Amino acid sequence: MEKELTRIYWSTVHLHGSNMVLAATDKGLCYVQFQNGDAASGVDEAAWQQLINWGSKLGPQTSWVQDSEVLQPYVQELDEYLAGKRSTFTLRVDLRGTAFQQAVWQALNTISHGETVSYSQVAQSLGRSSAVRAVGTAIGANPVLIVVPCHRVLGKDGALTGYRGGLANKEKLLRLERAGI
């Protein structure tokens, strides 16, 4: 039996001072990443390589389609969030990862808008107190930044630590959420 082709629609977008690369499958949003450079001029090389590396994990039956129209509903919700007009997302997501990663990402979705937790608190919520490093690795593998709110996880002492989107963006997102809606 031949494996079904996965079509990945992607585009770049500039929202509220941030340049991003977005991707979705027919099942939902599957990738959000900040990028350097101007989104209007396309994807920068580093962001493109990260997207391709992530997409390669989906297997060889992948078709890449640049299509900003397909991504418009996702762009709209991200725009509303970054404008401080939305605190939750209703868009469909297509998260691909191991069972452990899925559990960690699901735990991240329980962190309320404007709240923060530590990596060890996430591990404890999963009943895996000794798996703090594994939790950190799973959080770092989150392909859907902002929507799956990994920016709400801080070091045990409350310090900003690791964020695939860059610590400046993590701080910006936390400030936005603390300002409230």
N, CA, C and O atoms as a DFTB+ gen file, in Angstrom:
724 C
 N C O
     1  1       0.829      -1.179       0.000
     2  2       0.000       0.000       0.000
     3  2       0.876       1.245       0.000
     4  3       1.769       1.380       0.837
     5  1       0.627       2.148      -0.929
     6  2       1.423       3.352      -1.074
     7  2       1.007       4.393      -0.039
     8  3      -0.181       4.601       0.208
     9  1       2.014       5.048       0.566
    10  2       1.756       6.058       1.582
    11  2       1.172       7.312       0.924
    12  3       1.572       7.709      -0.170
    13  1       0.212       7.921       1.629
    14  2      -0.456       9.120       1.134
    15  2       0.494      10.323       1.156
    16  3       1.291      10.475       2.081
    17  1       0.403      11.158       0.149
    18  2       1.216      12.363       0.036
    19  2       0.746      13.391       1.061
    20  3      -0.449      13.662       1.170
    21  1       1.684      13.958       1.806
    22  2       1.369      15.039       2.741
    23  2       1.720      16.350       2.060
    24  3       2.874      16.596       1.712
    25  1       0.713      17.184       1.876
    26  2       0.917      18.492       1.264
    27  2       1.118      19.512       2.388
    28  3       0.277      19.623       3.280
    29  1       2.222      20.254       2.351
    30  2       2.499      21.280       3.342
    31  2       2.438      22.639       2.652
    32  3       3.234      22.945       1.764
    33  1       1.476      23.440       3.082
    34  2       1.320      24.804       2.568
    35  2       2.135      25.714       3.482
    36  3       2.039      25.614       4.705
    37  1       2.932      26.597       2.897
    38  2       3.771      27.454       3.726
    39  2       3.768      28.869       3.176
    40  3       3.444      29.114       2.014
    41  1       4.143      29.793       4.057
    42  2       4.251      31.192       3.659
    43  2       5.016      31.954       4.738
    44  3       5.205      31.464       5.852
    45  1       5.446      33.145       4.389
    46  2       6.029      34.060       5.364
    47  2       5.024      35.169       5.621
    48  3       4.172      35.466       4.784
    49  1       5.140      35.773       6.796
    50  2       4.208      36.830       7.163
    51  2       4.898      37.787       8.132
    52  3       5.765      37.386       8.909
    53  1       4.503      39.050       8.073
    54  2       4.988      40.056       9.015
    55  2       3.811      40.489       9.876
    56  3       2.831      41.034       9.368
    57  1       3.908      40.245      11.185
    58  2       2.828      40.595      12.114
    59  2       3.390      41.341      13.312
    60  3       4.221      40.806      14.046
    61  1       2.951      42.550      13.508
    62  2       3.283      43.315      14.714
    63  2       4.775      43.326      15.019
    64  3       5.186      43.090      16.154
    65  1       5.568      43.596      14.015
    66  2       7.009      43.693      14.194
    67  2       7.746      42.373      14.162
    68  3       8.960      42.340      14.360
    69  1       7.040      41.290      13.918
    70  2       7.683      39.970      13.875
    71  2       7.530      39.342      12.496
    72  3       6.449      39.360      11.907
    73  1       8.616      38.794      11.997
    74  2       8.595      38.042      10.747
    75  2       8.518      36.564      11.098
    76  3       9.256      36.073      11.952
    77  1       7.605      35.862      10.419
    78  2       7.391      34.450      10.739
    79  2       7.254      33.602       9.484
    80  3       6.912      34.086       8.406
    81  1       7.533      32.330       9.666
    82  2       7.258      31.311       8.662
    83  2       6.148      30.446       9.250
    84  3       6.244      29.989      10.389
    85  1       5.095      30.225       8.467
    86  2       3.979      29.389       8.894
    87  2       3.813      28.244       7.905
    88  3       4.116      28.384       6.720
    89  1       3.332      27.114       8.400
    90  2       3.021      25.989       7.525
    91  2       1.808      25.258       8.082
    92  3       1.578      25.219       9.291
    93  1       1.043      24.681       7.166
    94  2      -0.141      23.903       7.548
    95  2      -0.301      22.743       6.580
    96  3       0.104      22.808       5.420
    97  1      -0.898      21.692       7.089
    98  2      -1.327      20.583       6.230
    99  2      -2.832      20.716       6.053
   100  3      -3.436      21.672       6.542
   101  1      -3.428      19.780       5.370
   102  2      -4.880      19.793       5.238
   103  2      -5.564      19.564       6.586
   104  3      -6.757      19.834       6.725
   105  1      -4.821      19.068       7.580
   106  2      -5.385      18.803       8.907
   107  2      -5.283      19.988       9.855
   108  3      -6.002      20.039      10.852
   109  1      -4.393      20.952       9.562
   110  2      -4.270      22.114      10.432
   111  2      -2.869      22.705      10.448
   112  3      -1.964      22.226       9.765
   113  1      -2.713      23.755      11.246
   114  2      -1.431      24.442      11.402
   115  2      -0.409      23.464      11.970
   116  3      -0.682      22.777      12.954
   117  1       0.755      23.404      11.356
   118  2       1.748      22.436      11.807
   119  2       3.101      23.057      12.129
   120  3       3.980      22.373      12.652
   121  1       3.286      24.353      11.823
   122  2       4.602      24.939      12.034
   123  2       4.489      26.451      12.126
   124  3       3.863      27.087      11.279
   125  1       5.098      27.025      13.160
   126  2       5.225      28.475      13.312
   127  2       6.632      28.739      13.812
   128  3       7.060      28.151      14.805
   129  1       7.352      29.614      13.137
   130  2       8.716      29.952      13.536
   131  2       8.992      31.411      13.241
   132  3       8.635      31.908      12.173
   133  1       9.623      32.103      14.177
   134  2      10.107      33.453      13.922
   135  2      11.265      33.367      12.946
   136  3      11.985      32.370      12.912
   137  1      11.443      34.415      12.154
   138  2      12.594      34.443      11.255
   139  2      13.212      35.830      11.267
   140  3      12.562      36.818      11.609
   141  1      14.482      35.879      10.886
   142  2      15.165      37.159      10.717
   143  2      14.869      37.675       9.318
   144  3      14.437      36.917       8.450
   145  1      15.096      38.939       9.105
   146  2      14.908      39.497       7.776
   147  2      13.462      39.893       7.534
   148  3      12.608      39.781       8.413
   149  1      13.214      40.354       6.335
   150  2      11.914      40.879       5.944
   151  2      11.050      39.774       5.346
   152  3      11.438      39.147       4.361
   153  1       9.894      39.537       5.932
   154  2       8.990      38.487       5.444
   155  2       8.531      38.764       4.018
   156  3       8.254      37.834       3.262
   157  1       8.450      40.042       3.647
   158  2       8.002      40.395       2.297
   159  2       8.990      39.913       1.236
   160  3       8.610      39.667       0.091
   161  1      10.258      39.781       1.624
   162  2      11.260      39.325       0.655
   163  2      11.402      37.813       0.651
   164  3      12.282      37.271      -0.018
   165  1      10.545      37.133       1.391
   166  2      10.569      35.674       1.405
   167  2      11.187      35.136       2.674
   168  3      11.455      35.873       3.623
   169  1      11.404      33.851       2.670
   170  2      11.937      33.177       3.846
   171  2      13.457      33.306       3.870
   172  3      14.113      33.164       2.837
   173  1      14.019      33.577       5.058
   174  2      15.480      33.639       5.132
   175  2      16.032      32.216       5.142
   176  3      15.317      31.262       5.448
   177  1      17.293      32.089       4.808
   178  2      17.913      30.774       4.624
   179  2      17.845      29.915       5.887
   180  3      17.551      28.723       5.811
   181  1      18.115      30.514       7.044
   182  2      18.101      29.735       8.288
   183  2      16.690      29.236       8.601
   184  3      16.510      28.080       8.982
   185  1      15.697      30.101       8.441
   186  2      14.307      29.703       8.716
   187  2      13.844      28.637       7.726
   188  3      13.132      27.705       8.100
   189  1      14.248      28.774       6.469
   190  2      13.875      27.784       5.461
   191  2      14.496      26.427       5.809
   192  3      13.837      25.393       5.700
   193  1      15.757      26.436       6.223
   194  2      16.429      25.183       6.567
   195  2      15.758      24.515       7.758
   196  3      15.605      23.294       7.780
   197  1      15.351      25.319       8.765
   198  2      14.645      24.760       9.918
   199  2      13.328      24.125       9.487
   200  3      12.968      23.048       9.963
   201  1      12.611      24.790       8.588
   202  2      11.336      24.264       8.096
   203  2      11.554      22.955       7.332
   204  3      10.828      21.984       7.545
   205  1      12.533      22.929       6.461
   206  2      12.825      21.721       5.680
   207  2      13.252      20.574       6.603
   208  3      12.820      19.436       6.419
   209  1      14.099      20.874       7.595
   210  2      14.524      19.841       8.542
   211  2      13.326      19.284       9.297
   212  3      13.207      18.072       9.475
   213  1      12.435      20.175       9.743
   214  2      11.238      19.712      10.440
   215  2      10.380      18.875       9.487
   216  3       9.926      17.795       9.864
   217  1      10.152      19.349       8.273
   218  2       9.319      18.637       7.304
   219  2       9.873      17.293       6.903
   220  3       9.110      16.383       6.579
   221  1      11.192      17.147       6.916
   222  2      11.804      15.873       6.529
   223  2      11.407      14.751       7.498
   224  3      11.443      13.574       7.137
   225  1      11.034      15.114       8.714
   226  2      10.617      14.113       9.703
   227  2       9.248      13.519       9.358
   228  3       8.863      12.482       9.898
   229  1       8.517      14.183       8.452
   230  2       7.203      13.676       8.053
   231  2       7.313      12.569       7.018
   232  3       6.328      11.897       6.713
   233  1       8.506      12.381       6.481
   234  2       8.725      11.310       5.515
   235  2       8.925      11.836       4.109
   236  3       8.791      13.033       3.854
   237  1       9.246      10.931       3.202
   238  2       9.580      11.334       1.832
   239  2       8.367      11.757       0.997
   240  3       8.532      12.384      -0.049
   241  1       7.185      11.432       1.431
   242  2       5.976      11.735       0.660
   243  2       5.432      13.117       1.051
   244  3       4.291      13.244       1.496
   245  1       6.268      14.143       0.877
   246  2       5.889      15.499       1.247
   247  2       5.975      16.403       0.034
   248  3       6.950      16.370      -0.717
   249  1       4.941      17.210      -0.146
   250  2       4.898      18.189      -1.227
   251  2       4.809      19.577      -0.603
   252  3       3.933      19.822       0.226
   253  1       5.700      20.488      -0.986
   254  2       5.739      21.843      -0.450
   255  2       5.013      22.782      -1.413
   256  3       5.314      22.816      -2.606
   257  1       4.050      23.547      -0.878
   258  2       3.264      24.466      -1.699
   259  2       3.258      25.829      -1.012
   260  3       2.725      25.971       0.089
   261  1       3.851      26.829      -1.660
   262  2       3.798      28.180      -1.099
   263  2       2.414      28.752      -1.397
   264  3       2.059      28.947      -2.560
   265  1       1.622      29.024      -0.334
   266  2       0.232      29.452      -0.521
   267  2      -0.241      30.249       0.690
   268  3      -0.666      29.670       1.690
   269  1      -0.169      31.564       0.603
   270  2      -0.571      32.412       1.729
   271  2      -2.081      32.403       1.943
   272  3      -2.545      32.676       3.051
   273  1      -2.851      32.097       0.910
   274  2      -4.310      32.077       1.043
   275  2      -4.772      30.946       1.968
   276  3      -5.657      31.152       2.798
   277  1      -4.189      29.769       1.832
   278  2      -4.548      28.643       2.687
   279  2      -4.225      28.969       4.153
   280  3      -4.929      28.533       5.063
   281  1      -3.160      29.734       4.366
   282  2      -2.717      30.048       5.719
   283  2      -3.448      31.243       6.337
   284  3      -3.250      31.533       7.517
   285  1      -4.274      31.930       5.582
   286  2      -4.922      33.151       6.061
   287  2      -5.692      32.989       7.378
   288  3      -5.558      33.853       8.245
   289  1      -6.485      31.939       7.577
   290  2      -7.185      31.809       8.878
   291  2      -6.223      31.723      10.060
   292  3      -6.523      32.229      11.142
   293  1      -5.077      31.091       9.860
   294  2      -4.081      30.971      10.920
   295  2      -3.403      32.320      11.153
   296  3      -3.155      32.711      12.294
   297  1      -3.110      33.022      10.070
   298  2      -2.512      34.353      10.167
   299  2      -3.451      35.276      10.935
   300  3      -3.002      36.056      11.775
   301  1      -4.735      35.195      10.658
   302  2      -5.706      36.057      11.320
   303  2      -5.703      35.844      12.838
   304  3      -5.696      36.814      13.597
   305  1      -5.709      34.588      13.284
   306  2      -5.714      34.336      14.727
   307  2      -4.395      34.759      15.377
   308  3      -4.402      35.298      16.484
   309  1      -3.271      34.525      14.710
   310  2      -1.984      34.977      15.250
   311  2      -1.938      36.497      15.314
   312  3      -1.432      37.060      16.285
   313  1      -2.459      37.167      14.291
   314  2      -2.510      38.623      14.265
   315  2      -3.338      39.149      15.438
   316  3      -2.932      40.096      16.112
   317  1      -4.493      38.537      15.679
   318  2      -5.358      38.952      16.791
   319  2      -4.650      38.730      18.131
   320  3      -4.751      39.571      19.024
   321  1      -3.942      37.619      18.281
   322  2      -3.202      37.349      19.509
   323  2      -2.121      38.413      19.711
   324  3      -2.019      38.996      20.791
   325  1      -1.319      38.666      18.682
   326  2      -0.215      39.617      18.796
   327  2      -0.699      41.053      18.966
   328  3       0.055      41.908      19.430
   329  1      -1.949      41.327      18.598
   330  2      -2.546      42.648      18.800
   331  2      -3.169      42.758      20.194
   332  3      -3.675      43.819      20.561
   333  1      -3.137      41.667      20.975
   334  2      -3.723      41.679      22.304
   335  2      -5.232      41.529      22.303
   336  3      -5.891      41.865      23.287
   337  1      -5.787      41.025      21.199
   338  2      -7.239      40.877      21.073
   339  2      -7.719      39.438      21.237
   340  3      -8.920      39.175      21.176
   341  1      -6.793      38.510      21.443
   342  2      -7.141      37.090      21.555
   343  2      -6.231      36.456      22.599
   344  3      -5.026      36.709      22.617
   345  1      -6.810      35.634      23.465
   346  2      -6.002      34.945      24.468
   347  2      -5.973      33.433      24.256
   348  3      -5.151      32.739      24.855
   349  1      -6.859      32.921      23.413
   350  2      -6.871      31.495      23.088
   351  2      -7.005      31.333      21.579
   352  3      -7.437      32.246      20.874
   353  1      -6.630      30.168      21.106
   354  2      -6.708      29.878      19.679
   355  2      -7.793      28.842      19.420
   356  3      -7.988      27.921      20.214
   357  1      -8.494      29.001      18.308
   358  2      -9.531      28.042      17.935
   359  2      -9.151      27.270      16.679
   360  3      -9.863      26.358      16.258
   361  1      -8.025      27.644      16.088
   362  2      -7.623      27.009      14.836
   363  2      -7.222      25.559      15.033
   364  3      -6.793      25.154      16.113
   365  1      -7.368      24.796      13.977
   366  2      -6.963      23.384      14.016
   367  2      -5.445      23.298      13.933
   368  3      -4.806      24.085      13.234
   369  1      -4.876      22.340      14.649
   370  2      -3.441      22.105      14.564
   371  2      -3.188      20.655      14.177
   372  3      -3.991      19.767      14.465
   373  1      -2.076      20.438      13.530
   374  2      -1.636      19.104      13.131
   375  2      -0.256      18.899      13.746
   376  3       0.766      19.124      13.098
   377  1      -0.242      18.466      15.013
   378  2       1.008      18.279      15.736
   379  2       1.530      16.877      15.524
   380  3       0.816      15.896      15.731
   381  1       2.773      16.790      15.111
   382  2       3.399      15.488      14.875
   383  2       4.579      15.344      15.823
   384  3       5.480      16.183      15.834
   385  1       4.573      14.295      16.608
   386  2       5.659      14.046      17.538
   387  2       5.444      12.724      18.243
   388  3       4.451      12.033      18.016
   389  1       6.384      12.388      19.094
   390  2       6.284      11.157      19.870
   391  2       5.147      11.281      20.884
   392  3       4.617      12.371      21.104
   393  1       4.783      10.175      21.489
   394  2       3.732      10.192      22.512
   395  2       4.146      11.100      23.675
   396  3       3.313      11.824      24.221
   397  1       5.425      11.066      24.056
   398  2       5.892      11.927      25.145
   399  2       5.815      13.400      24.741
   400  3       5.343      14.230      25.517
   401  1       6.274      13.727      23.537
   402  2       6.184      15.113      23.070
   403  2       4.737      15.581      23.055
   404  3       4.434      16.694      23.487
   405  1       3.850      14.738      22.561
   406  2       2.428      15.091      22.508
   407  2       1.897      15.381      23.917
   408  3       1.141      16.332      24.114
   409  1       2.292      14.567      24.882
   410  2       1.840      14.771      26.263
   411  2       2.359      16.105      26.806
   412  3       1.624      16.840      27.466
   413  1       3.617      16.410      26.527
   414  2       4.197      17.685      26.979
   415  2       3.468      18.849      26.319
   416  3       3.108      19.812      26.997
   417  1       3.246      18.776      25.007
   418  2       2.571      19.874      24.303
   419  2       1.143      20.051      24.810
   420  3       0.645      21.173      24.907
   421  1       0.495      18.940      25.129
   422  2      -0.855      19.010      25.692
   423  2      -0.809      19.701      27.059
   424  3      -1.693      20.494      27.382
   425  1       0.204      19.406      27.850
   426  2       0.364      20.060      29.156
   427  2       0.588      21.562      28.980
   428  3       0.087      22.358      29.774
   429  1       1.332      21.951      27.954
   430  2       1.564      23.375      27.702
   431  2       0.255      24.105      27.421
   432  3       0.084      25.262      27.804
   433  1      -0.654      23.426      26.757
   434  2      -1.938      24.045      26.421
   435  2      -2.820      24.276      27.645
   436  3      -3.841      24.956      27.546
   437  1      -2.444      23.722      28.795
   438  2      -3.226      23.954      30.014
   439  2      -2.738      25.176      30.793
   440  3      -3.375      25.585      31.763
   441  1      -1.615      25.759      30.374
   442  2      -1.088      26.946      31.054
   443  2      -1.911      28.147      30.588
   444  3      -1.974      28.450      29.396
   445  1      -2.528      28.812      31.532
   446  2      -3.412      29.932      31.200
   447  2      -2.649      31.118      30.625
   448  3      -1.487      31.354      30.956
   449  1      -3.321      31.847      29.770
   450  2      -2.807      33.081      29.185
   451  2      -2.346      34.008      30.312
   452  3      -3.097      34.264      31.253
   453  1      -1.118      34.508      30.216
   454  2      -0.589      35.417      31.224
   455  2       0.081      34.741      32.403
   456  3       0.668      35.416      33.249
   457  1       0.006      33.420      32.475
   458  2       0.630      32.662      33.568
   459  2       1.920      32.029      33.067
   460  3       2.113      31.848      31.865
   461  1       2.797      31.699      34.002
   462  2       4.021      30.971      33.656
   463  2       4.201      29.818      34.634
   464  3       3.687      29.846      35.752
   465  1       4.930      28.817      34.198
   466  2       5.297      27.671      35.028
   467  2       6.757      27.338      34.751
   468  3       7.343      27.847      33.795
   469  1       7.336      26.495      35.577
   470  2       8.715      26.058      35.365
   471  2       8.718      24.717      34.617
   472  3       7.702      24.027      34.533
   473  1       9.876      24.381      34.087
   474  2      10.032      23.088      33.426
   475  2       9.727      21.955      34.409
   476  3       9.102      20.960      34.042
   477  1      10.170      22.110      35.653
   478  2       9.919      21.055      36.636
   479  2       8.432      20.939      36.953
   480  3       7.954      19.838      37.227
   481  1       7.691      22.039      36.924
   482  2       6.244      21.964      37.141
   483  2       5.559      21.216      35.996
   484  3       4.612      20.463      36.223
   485  1       6.035      21.423      34.775
   486  2       5.474      20.676      33.636
   487  2       5.757      19.187      33.829
   488  3       4.866      18.358      33.641
   489  1       6.988      18.845      34.201
   490  2       7.343      17.434      34.438
   491  2       6.467      16.834      35.533
   492  3       5.985      15.709      35.397
   493  1       6.261      17.576      36.612
   494  2       5.413      17.095      37.711
   495  2       3.971      16.891      37.253
   496  3       3.315      15.937      37.670
   497  1       3.477      17.784      36.396
   498  2       2.092      17.653      35.925
   499  2       1.892      16.383      35.103
   500  3       0.773      15.890      34.960
   501  1       2.987      15.868      34.569
   502  2       2.936      14.629      33.782
   503  2       3.225      13.397      34.640
   504  3       3.224      12.271      34.142
   505  1       3.472      13.618      35.931
   506  2       3.831      12.507      36.806
   507  2       5.229      11.994      36.527
   508  3       5.536      10.833      36.797
   509  1       6.087      12.867      35.982
   510  2       7.453      12.474      35.608
   511  2       8.453      13.485      36.174
   512  3       9.229      14.077      35.423
   513  1       8.435      13.680      37.474
   514  2       9.261      14.696      38.145
   515  2      10.738      14.638      37.784
   516  3      11.406      15.672      37.745
   517  1      11.250      13.455      37.523
   518  2      12.674      13.322      37.217
   519  2      12.981      13.538      35.734
   520  3      14.138      13.425      35.329
   521  1      11.988      13.842      34.931
   522  2      12.180      13.977      33.481
   523  2      12.251      15.432      33.020
   524  3      11.811      15.757      31.917
   525  1      12.803      16.305      33.859
   526  2      12.831      17.730      33.534
   527  2      13.586      17.994      32.228
   528  3      13.135      18.788      31.402
   529  1      14.721      17.338      32.042
   530  2      15.486      17.554      30.794
   531  2      14.719      17.058      29.573
   532  3      14.713      17.711      28.530
   533  1      14.083      15.917      29.707
   534  2      13.287      15.380      28.598
   535  2      12.119      16.313      28.286
   536  3      11.775      16.515      27.121
   537  1      11.516      16.876      29.323
   538  2      10.444      17.852      29.120
   539  2      10.993      19.064      28.368
   540  3      10.360      19.553      27.432
   541  1      12.158      19.544      28.771
   542  2      12.780      20.682      28.090
   543  2      13.052      20.390      26.624
   544  3      12.847      21.248      25.766
   545  1      13.511      19.184      26.338
   546  2      13.770      18.787      24.946
   547  2      12.470      18.739      24.155
   548  3      12.430      19.190      23.010
   549  1      11.409      18.202      24.744
   550  2      10.112      18.145      24.063
   551  2       9.558      19.545      23.825
   552  3       8.985      19.822      22.771
   553  1       9.730      20.424      24.807
   554  2       9.274      21.807      24.645
   555  2      10.053      22.467      23.504
   556  3       9.474      23.188      22.691
   557  1      11.349      22.222      23.447
   558  2      12.174      22.783      22.382
   559  2      11.811      22.265      21.002
   560  3      12.109      22.909      19.996
   561  1      11.170      21.107      20.950
   562  2      10.751      20.517      19.670
   563  2       9.346      20.960      19.257
   564  3       8.862      20.557      18.199
   565  1       8.691      21.775      20.069
   566  2       7.347      22.249      19.746
   567  2       7.375      22.966      18.396
   568  3       8.031      24.001      18.270
   569  1       6.682      22.443      17.390
   570  2       6.733      23.066      16.060
   571  2       5.771      24.243      15.888
   572  3       5.840      24.952      14.884
   573  1       4.887      24.458      16.844
   574  2       3.851      25.482      16.663
   575  2       3.991      26.533      17.770
   576  3       3.180      26.603      18.693
   577  1       5.053      27.352      17.646
   578  2       5.285      28.401      18.627
   579  2       4.053      29.290      18.750
   580  3       3.274      29.425      17.806
   581  1       3.891      29.877      19.892
   582  2       2.791      30.773      20.265
   583  2       1.499      29.991      20.476
   584  3       0.908      30.064      21.554
   585  1       1.052      29.247      19.474
   586  2      -0.223      28.518      19.560
   587  2      -0.147      27.452      20.649
   588  3      -1.066      27.333      21.459
   589  1       0.925      26.683      20.678
   590  2       1.223      25.798      21.794
   591  2       2.217      26.602      22.630
   592  3       3.385      26.719      22.260
   593  1       1.761      27.154      23.753
   594  2       2.472      28.239      24.437
   595  2       3.714      27.843      25.240
   596  3       3.727      27.948      26.466
   597  1       4.736      27.395      24.551
   598  2       5.973      27.025      25.230
   599  2       6.693      28.252      25.787
   600  3       7.572      28.121      26.639
   601  1       6.324      29.447      25.310
   602  2       6.932      30.670      25.840
   603  2       6.541      30.908      27.303
   604  3       7.162      31.732      27.975
   605  1       5.533      30.209      27.801
   606  2       5.067      30.369      29.179
   607  2       5.854      29.517      30.177
   608  3       5.518      29.478      31.361
   609  1       6.899      28.836      29.701
   610  2       7.701      27.986      30.579
   611  2       9.035      28.676      30.856
   612  3       9.762      29.055      29.938
   613  1       9.338      28.828      32.153
   614  2      10.548      29.515      32.601
   615  2      11.428      28.557      33.391
   616  3      11.020      27.451      33.745
   617  1      12.639      29.012      33.654
   618  2      13.526      28.239      34.523
   619  2      12.961      28.196      35.928
   620  3      12.076      28.980      36.270
   621  1      13.464      27.288      36.740
   622  2      12.958      27.094      38.106
   623  2      13.018      28.383      38.928
   624  3      12.170      28.626      39.787
   625  1      14.045      29.214      38.646
   626  2      14.202      30.471      39.380
   627  2      13.449      31.629      38.729
   628  3      13.610      32.780      39.136
   629  1      12.620      31.329      37.709
   630  2      11.843      32.360      37.029
   631  2      12.581      33.038      35.879
   632  3      12.059      33.969      35.266
   633  1      13.790      32.574      35.586
   634  2      14.590      33.179      34.518
   635  2      14.091      32.733      33.140
   636  3      13.608      31.614      32.965
   637  1      14.221      33.638      32.173
   638  2      13.936      33.276      30.784
   639  2      15.001      32.292      30.342
   640  3      16.195      32.567      30.459
   641  1      14.578      31.160      29.842
   642  2      15.521      30.161      29.350
   643  2      15.017      29.663      28.017
   644  3      13.839      29.824      27.696
   645  1      15.884      29.066      27.245
   646  2      15.618      28.495      25.943
   647  2      14.278      28.771      25.295
   648  3      13.224      28.563      25.895
   649  1      14.335      29.237      24.074
   650  2      13.132      29.420      23.264
   651  2      13.562      29.379      21.810
   652  3      14.395      30.179      21.385
   653  1      13.005      28.462      21.052
   654  2      13.382      28.291      19.652
   655  2      13.179      29.573      18.852
   656  3      13.858      29.798      17.850
   657  1      12.252      30.405      19.292
   658  2      11.973      31.669      18.617
   659  2      12.857      32.812      19.079
   660  3      12.699      33.937      18.604
   661  1      13.785      32.554      19.994
   662  2      14.684      33.583      20.514
   663  2      14.149      34.172      21.811
   664  3      12.945      34.383      21.958
   665  1      15.055      34.438      22.756
   666  2      14.638      34.937      24.060
   667  2      13.965      36.309      23.978
   668  3      13.073      36.604      24.774
   669  1      14.380      37.152      23.026
   670  2      13.739      38.465      22.879
   671  2      12.266      38.297      22.506
   672  3      11.416      39.040      22.998
   673  1      11.959      37.338      21.652
   674  2      10.558      37.086      21.280
   675  2       9.784      36.474      22.442
   676  3       8.611      36.792      22.637
   677  1      10.424      35.604      23.214
   678  2       9.773      35.010      24.381
   679  2       9.386      36.114      25.365
   680  3       8.268      36.138      25.879
   681  1      10.319      37.017      25.616
   682  2      10.065      38.126      26.527
   683  2       8.939      39.024      26.004
   684  3       8.089      39.472      26.774
   685  1       8.938      39.278      24.719
   686  2       7.893      40.098      24.088
   687  2       6.516      39.449      24.259
   688  3       5.544      40.137      24.573
   689  1       6.428      38.138      24.056
   690  2       5.155      37.416      24.204
   691  2       4.669      37.445      25.657
   692  3       3.481      37.637      25.917
   693  1       5.579      37.257      26.581
   694  2       5.202      37.280      27.999
   695  2       4.736      38.672      28.418
   696  3       3.771      38.806      29.171
   697  1       5.420      39.707      27.932
   698  2       4.990      41.084      28.219
   699  2       3.603      41.345      27.677
   700  3       2.770      41.954      28.349
   701  1       3.351      40.885      26.458
   702  2       2.040      41.046      25.815
   703  2       0.958      40.394      26.670
   704  3      -0.095      40.990      26.903
   705  1       1.213      39.178      27.137
   706  2       0.216      38.463      27.933
   707  2       0.024      39.097      29.314
   708  3      -1.092      39.131      29.833
   709  1       1.099      39.594      29.903
   710  2       0.976      40.239      31.222
   711  2       0.175      41.533      31.132
   712  3      -0.473      41.936      32.098
   713  1       0.219      42.181      29.971
   714  2      -0.530      43.435      29.782
   715  2      -2.024      43.159      29.762
   716  3      -2.833      44.059      29.988
   717  1      -2.390      41.894      29.488
   718  2      -3.808      41.485      29.483
   719  2      -4.517      41.883      28.217
   720  3      -3.960      42.518      27.322
   721  1      -5.761      41.487      28.179
   722  2      -6.587      41.792      27.006
   723  2      -7.649      42.780      27.404
   724  3      -8.462      43.181      26.571
